[in-house]
Amino acid sequence: MKRVILLIVFLSAALFSRAQEKKVWTLTECIDYALQNSLTVKRSLLTVETSEVNRNQAKLQMLPTLNGGSSFGYNWGRNIDPTTNLFITQRINSFNLNASTSLLLFNGFRLYNSYKQSSLDNDAASEDFTKAKNDVILNVITLYTSVIFNKELLQNAESQLLTTTQQLDQTRKLSNAGSVPIGNVLDLEAQQATNELNQIQRENTLDISILQLKQALQLPASTEMDIEVPQIDVGTELVMTETAEQIYDAAYEYLPQVKSARIRLQSSLLNVKSSRGSLYPRLSINGNLFSNYSSAADRARFIADGGSPIIQAVPIGYVQGSNVTVFRDTSVPSGTTVEGYGINNQIGDNIARSLSLNLQIPIFNGYQSRAAVQRSMISNETAVINLKDTENQLRQLVETAYNDATAASKTYQSALKQVNARREAFRMSKQRFDLGAVNFVEYQTAENALFQAESDLVRAKYDFIFKKKVLDFYQGKPIEY
């Protein structure tokens, strides 16, 4: 039993340890997870589904309508028999069945244009959904790049602290041997403390950038997370092969916000045509089917056989002063009377049908139709302005990003030269400091200059990478590291 308990404890500890391991996320995994959990994307998807419902409704509105109904009544006292329309004084149970259909034959093509408009609105909503996903992707790429950038800054800080620590150990040995004054040791200890503080600050900055990435992925802050740092060769991307105009042309055809603006302009034109349809006459065809039942007719019914009328002598009185009856001939339909007139028989015999054409000509309706046309024309002009504004924003966005990428490329090349020069200067200063040829101030200045140059190189590197990736994204190229 003790062995079983120990085994269970060991397995539980192993599972818990595995659960606490940091998951290393790639950029693709971050993007996929963010798209699955983004509330903005989910909200945009619901908008697309709503537009699909509107499109289907606009399509089915062109089909005939069909409605059915029934009613049941319980009456007593003096009433009208619904089957004979005669007054009777008795309790009556009655019900009726009805069905109606209507087909719009002409309405200035309003329904047709409304359907085409709804289809375009659905396409525009789909493009807006794509834009929502693109915004999430760009945000994740920005935060992912920020984490990589802060990781490299932390590595630089750790490297500087390691160099200072090694130099401090060597200087202590020289000071103990009497080769250098104790003041050099104290200066290096102060520099080591400064480097430790710088490393802590870099760690805090990295933690904040990881937290921001978690928030973008809708992950709790307590989630253990690390990212994969790809091997990036900046040298292969320094050359800008496309011009700003070429990038703009590609972005104009690819980006969903431009497609959405163009589609909404077409939709506004159809809205104008649809609203003008209300100014035309409306022609429709209508059909109705009706039948009813009344308990007042349950007892008997007369069935005509279509034969010649029967002449019957009907008594009308007596001869005055005698018992002689006076008769008068009366013509009655030929047929028979049958007892019992049930529900099925009444419903079948009382069926009534109707078919009609309905023409409505708009003459005056409080200026509603004309106002709707004017509003649609204003909406069309607004759509034209929105498209132009989207085009201008895209051009400014591409031109700014292109100039920023070009400047970042030049900055990176300059920073790379500066790092090489600072690295050589620090190497020489370190050798001279070890020999006692320079004081600590000169050594510290060279070390800080190298650290600053390396930090500037990292900043320039990822600034250029991100701006170049943004330009690739505008052209529809896959974002990969």
Secondary structure, 3 states (H helix, E strand, C coil): CHHHHHHHHHHHHHHHHHHHCCEEECHHHHHHHHHHHCHHHHHHHHHHHHHHHHHHHHHHCCCCEEEEEEEEEEECCEEECCCCCCEEECCEEEEEEEEEEEEEEECCCHHHHHHHHHHHHHHHHHHHHHHHHHHHHHHHHHHHHHHHHHHHHHHHHHHHHHHHHHHHHHHHHHHHCCCCCHHHHHHHHHHHHHHHHHHHHHHHHHHHHHHHHHHHCCCCCCCCEEECCCCCCHHHHCCCCCCHHHHHHHHHHHCHHHHHHHHHHHHHHHHHHHHHHHHCCEEEEEEEEEEEEEHHHCCEEEEECCCCCEEEEEEEEECCCCCCEEEEEEEECCEEEEECCCHHHHHHHCCEEEEEEEEECCCCCCCHHHHHHHHHHHHHHHHHHHHHHHHHHHHHHHHHHHHHHHHHHHHHHHHHHHHHHHHHHHHHHHHHHHCCCCCHHHHHHHHHHHHHHHHHHHHHHHHHHHHHHHHHHHCCCCCCC
